[in-house]
Amino acid sequence: MKPELLMPLVDALADGAWHSGEALAKPFSITRAALSKRMAALADLGLTVESRTRVGYRLSQALDRLDADVIQKKLSPLAATRLRAVNAVALTDSTNTQLLNAGGAHDPQALLAEFQSAGRGRRGREWVSPFGANLYLSLAWTFSGWPAQITALPLAVGVACARALPNLPGLALKWPNDLWVDGRKLGGILIEQRGEAGADCRAVIGIGLNVAMQKSQARGITQDWTSLRAEGVQTSRNVLAAGLLSKLVEALLAFEAKGFAPFAAEWAQHDATLGKKISIQQGTESLPGIGRGVDDDGALKLEVRGKLRRVLSGDVSLRLV
């Protein structure tokens, strides 16, 4: 069943209240049997529907739908001036993919989605994207030329995310692109770049942030994770998106002007690996050591047998031991 056919039904159930099958089927001119099939299809969007005989249907939790107009109105004055477009869609393959394909004529531009059918994280991993549960946001930004410390951009974006979540105790940044709370993953960053040496650099910055995801929606996620709601943070996704975009615009302007320097101290404050025993994994090889922070280019400083080694993110992963 085409997901687009399900959107009116999702809207009708978004309040989280009980709705009779008759009341739901009538506006769409479908039978109760067809309605039942559509309810079952909502599971493909990561939605959990409860049913009760002689009562009807409801979603397991109400949906806080994204609204681009609301987001734009809540942007900081700087972000409202700088951003040329903010759009929110119900369904897409990947917000990053869409902005990469859109080209840079309307940069800086932001795209948010309720659901991604092909969301992805770093190293090509799938990013589980249940409908309306989290924040899936991409921001396309064209730098004039290539910033000298472009490899540190994911770290600067991580600091911007931390700034947008000032009331979240235990928030940490795990090199090079994860947000953690007490050892559990809260979100991730994926930056994809286009351009050639000597020309403009176009970066599409994707952020996935767990907001209200339930265990039943986290199919396929094997690592420990958490969400803002689980951590006691109750906030509208529209307010959250506006705050995050505002901090991103501020950070990208600072990064373009001064590189990683304005973010180094805050990164160190949130560094999940500083002084910790860690292991760098590359393929089947493992390199154990102690995290000693990052350098000006965003490379990890790893102490191995008393000597510092410089590790670039590339195709490596990091584990705490």
Legacy VTK file of the C-alpha trace (Angstrom):
# vtk DataFile Version 3.0
C-alpha trace
ASCII
DATASET POLYDATA
POINTS 321 float
0.000 0.000 0.000
1.329 3.410 -0.956
2.282 5.338 2.209
0.669 8.477 0.778
-2.750 6.823 1.055
-2.235 6.471 4.787
-1.603 10.122 5.594
-5.276 11.148 6.037
-5.671 8.251 8.438
-2.542 9.250 10.349
-3.917 12.782 10.665
-7.240 11.482 11.944
-5.481 9.431 14.633
-2.814 11.989 15.512
-4.564 13.163 18.684
-4.022 9.774 20.339
-7.714 9.468 21.245
-10.024 6.542 20.489
-11.879 6.716 17.157
-14.561 4.292 16.044
-13.974 2.286 12.906
-17.148 3.685 11.385
-16.077 7.283 11.989
-12.641 6.617 10.507
-13.858 4.736 7.434
-16.650 7.123 6.420
-14.582 10.188 5.335
-12.428 7.987 3.111
-15.360 6.046 1.598
-13.813 2.694 2.431
-15.196 -0.434 4.038
-14.350 -1.538 7.559
-12.295 -4.375 6.028
-10.293 -1.900 3.942
-9.819 0.238 7.026
-8.428 -2.755 8.902
-5.861 -3.296 6.128
-4.817 0.341 6.288
-4.432 0.115 10.045
-2.133 -2.861 9.611
-0.139 -0.939 6.996
0.592 1.833 9.497
3.083 -0.543 11.091
5.290 -0.065 8.017
5.640 3.564 9.074
6.701 2.547 12.554
3.368 3.476 14.103
1.742 1.324 16.775
-2.059 1.152 16.585
-4.177 -0.168 19.432
-7.628 -1.604 18.755
-10.511 -2.445 21.056
-13.747 -4.172 20.196
-16.742 -1.787 20.079
-14.414 1.113 20.869
-12.196 1.545 17.820
-8.606 2.485 17.183
-5.981 4.812 18.560
-2.248 5.389 18.258
-0.136 4.242 21.200
0.944 7.860 21.630
-0.285 11.141 20.190
1.703 12.705 17.370
3.312 16.117 17.543
3.272 16.875 13.813
5.944 19.031 12.216
4.866 22.393 10.823
7.345 24.403 8.745
5.470 27.670 9.376
5.642 27.186 13.146
9.337 26.316 12.937
10.116 29.421 10.899
8.259 31.669 13.346
10.288 30.290 16.262
13.720 30.689 14.646
16.183 33.122 16.143
16.370 36.477 14.281
19.758 35.479 12.843
18.519 32.117 11.562
15.305 33.639 10.213
17.381 36.095 8.209
19.915 33.578 6.931
17.783 30.543 6.071
16.224 30.797 2.633
13.898 27.820 2.978
12.555 25.559 5.723
10.364 22.685 4.568
8.746 19.750 6.351
7.401 16.679 4.559
5.536 13.635 5.789
7.469 10.989 3.856
10.818 10.839 2.096
13.658 8.439 1.457
16.278 10.551 3.247
16.370 14.259 4.038
20.094 14.272 3.243
19.520 12.628 -0.129
16.794 15.095 -1.015
18.965 18.127 -0.271
21.993 16.630 -2.017
19.861 16.212 -5.137
18.296 19.667 -4.805
21.489 21.566 -5.555
22.684 24.698 -3.821
20.683 27.440 -5.517
18.477 27.884 -2.435
21.101 27.322 0.276
21.014 27.662 3.197
17.933 25.445 3.214
16.523 22.971 5.704
14.356 19.907 5.251
12.608 17.880 7.958
10.590 14.688 7.599
8.152 12.727 9.714
9.386 9.421 8.257
12.397 8.259 6.254
12.261 5.048 4.255
16.028 5.058 3.652
17.488 7.079 6.506
21.170 6.436 6.986
23.910 7.140 9.455
27.667 7.176 9.240
29.399 4.367 7.313
26.183 3.581 5.458
24.333 2.207 8.465
20.528 2.315 8.468
18.973 5.052 10.577
15.682 3.772 11.978
13.095 6.512 11.350
9.620 5.747 12.746
6.892 8.210 11.812
6.582 11.256 14.037
8.671 9.828 16.869
11.988 11.623 16.408
13.592 14.546 14.623
15.061 13.927 11.160
16.581 17.164 9.945
19.018 18.171 7.218
20.549 21.582 6.579
22.338 22.382 3.313
25.012 25.046 3.589
27.369 26.335 0.911
30.705 27.621 2.159
32.622 30.108 0.055
35.647 27.938 -0.642
36.722 24.970 1.474
37.106 25.755 5.193
40.640 24.952 6.310
39.414 22.700 9.111
36.488 21.069 7.298
37.283 17.706 8.958
36.321 19.271 12.306
32.872 20.300 11.068
31.061 17.267 12.617
32.509 18.233 16.009
31.359 21.846 15.662
27.888 20.593 14.714
27.930 18.355 17.788
28.626 21.377 19.970
25.747 23.239 18.269
23.448 20.325 19.159
24.624 20.461 22.775
23.897 24.192 22.849
20.363 23.480 21.649
19.850 21.055 24.576
21.102 23.090 27.543
18.828 21.462 30.131
19.809 17.859 29.484
22.063 16.496 32.267
24.600 13.896 31.250
24.728 14.946 27.593
28.037 13.917 26.021
29.589 14.029 22.556
31.183 10.803 21.327
33.793 11.331 18.649
33.213 11.912 15.862
29.463 12.295 15.441
27.251 10.885 18.220
25.216 12.430 21.022
25.070 10.352 24.205
23.357 10.509 27.550
24.944 8.336 30.232
26.407 5.942 27.678
23.236 5.612 25.596
22.829 7.021 22.119
20.514 10.002 21.804
21.338 11.075 18.277
23.815 11.164 15.436
25.249 13.466 12.796
25.923 12.691 9.135
27.685 15.305 6.999
28.023 14.807 3.254
30.068 17.201 1.158
30.139 18.196 -2.494
32.607 20.402 -4.353
36.136 20.529 -5.687
39.337 22.137 -4.490
39.325 25.842 -5.296
35.541 25.954 -5.603
32.701 26.346 -3.144
32.116 23.601 -0.600
28.540 22.430 -0.155
27.793 20.503 3.021
24.536 18.728 3.812
24.320 18.279 7.565
21.949 15.558 8.692
20.889 15.170 12.310
18.788 12.391 13.779
17.613 12.989 17.343
15.517 10.556 19.374
12.586 12.497 20.813
9.771 10.144 21.816
10.620 6.793 20.230
9.179 3.758 21.978
10.838 0.346 22.297
8.335 -1.130 19.873
9.502 1.362 17.241
13.221 0.685 17.657
13.305 -2.457 15.546
16.810 -3.250 14.336
18.595 -1.006 16.830
21.092 -3.145 18.723
22.991 -0.552 20.761
21.717 1.091 23.921
19.688 4.194 23.124
17.601 6.795 24.853
15.266 9.631 23.926
14.527 13.108 25.177
11.225 11.932 26.601
12.938 9.051 28.428
15.346 11.601 29.919
12.474 13.722 31.197
12.644 16.408 28.496
9.174 17.332 27.274
9.291 19.660 24.289
7.489 20.266 21.032
9.378 18.928 18.035
8.712 22.212 16.255
10.294 24.177 19.098
13.179 21.705 19.180
13.718 21.966 15.420
13.700 25.761 15.523
16.185 25.834 18.381
18.466 23.355 16.679
18.402 25.211 13.354
19.085 28.486 15.142
22.153 27.076 16.881
23.344 25.436 13.654
23.200 28.699 11.707
25.098 30.476 14.472
27.702 27.696 14.582
28.207 27.460 10.825
28.807 31.189 10.524
31.373 30.990 13.336
33.001 27.919 11.807
33.282 29.585 8.414
34.969 32.607 9.999
37.187 31.006 12.662
37.247 27.236 12.159
37.087 24.891 15.139
38.583 27.309 17.692
35.210 28.703 18.949
34.052 25.142 19.716
37.145 23.468 21.149
36.521 24.256 24.816
32.880 23.159 24.705
33.791 19.968 22.881
36.263 19.158 25.664
33.549 19.755 28.276
31.257 17.238 26.583
33.918 14.797 25.326
32.687 11.279 26.215
36.123 9.724 25.666
38.459 12.212 27.322
40.717 10.273 29.680
38.770 7.055 29.037
39.988 3.678 27.826
38.780 3.261 24.262
39.322 1.034 21.269
39.490 2.159 17.663
38.045 -0.419 15.285
39.039 -0.500 11.621
37.788 -3.569 9.846
38.887 -6.532 11.925
41.727 -4.630 13.566
41.486 -3.085 17.033
43.707 -0.357 18.461
43.289 0.170 22.216
44.372 3.328 23.996
43.255 6.312 26.067
41.345 9.265 24.635
43.266 12.517 24.948
40.897 14.905 23.228
40.946 16.180 19.657
43.228 18.434 17.648
42.368 21.558 15.646
41.331 19.469 12.640
38.968 17.294 14.651
41.213 14.248 14.686
41.144 12.079 17.799
44.271 12.071 19.936
44.799 8.507 21.118
47.453 7.617 23.669
48.942 4.213 22.849
51.689 2.921 25.136
52.601 6.436 26.224
52.683 7.931 22.716
50.010 10.033 21.029
48.571 8.866 17.754
46.348 10.951 15.515
43.205 9.162 14.315
41.025 10.483 11.506
37.370 9.483 11.456
37.277 7.941 7.988
36.159 4.321 8.064
36.746 3.706 11.748
34.523 3.287 14.784
35.182 3.954 18.445
34.195 1.874 21.468
34.617 2.542 25.150
36.187 -0.390 27.004
LINES 1 322
321 0 1 2 3 4 5 6 7 8 9 10 11 12 13 14 15 16 17 18 19 20 21 22 23 24 25 26 27 28 29 30 31 32 33 34 35 36 37 38 39 40 41 42 43 44 45 46 47 48 49 50 51 52 53 54 55 56 57 58 59 60 61 62 63 64 65 66 67 68 69 70 71 72 73 74 75 76 77 78 79 80 81 82 83 84 85 86 87 88 89 90 91 92 93 94 95 96 97 98 99 100 101 102 103 104 105 106 107 108 109 110 111 112 113 114 115 116 117 118 119 120 121 122 123 124 125 126 127 128 129 130 131 132 133 134 135 136 137 138 139 140 141 142 143 144 145 146 147 148 149 150 151 152 153 154 155 156 157 158 159 160 161 162 163 164 165 166 167 168 169 170 171 172 173 174 175 176 177 178 179 180 181 182 183 184 185 186 187 188 189 190 191 192 193 194 195 196 197 198 199 200 201 202 203 204 205 206 207 208 209 210 211 212 213 214 215 216 217 218 219 220 221 222 223 224 225 226 227 228 229 230 231 232 233 234 235 236 237 238 239 240 241 242 243 244 245 246 247 248 249 250 251 252 253 254 255 256 257 258 259 260 261 262 263 264 265 266 267 268 269 270 271 272 273 274 275 276 277 278 279 280 281 282 283 284 285 286 287 288 289 290 291 292 293 294 295 296 297 298 299 300 301 302 303 304 305 306 307 308 309 310 311 312 313 314 315 316 317 318 319 320
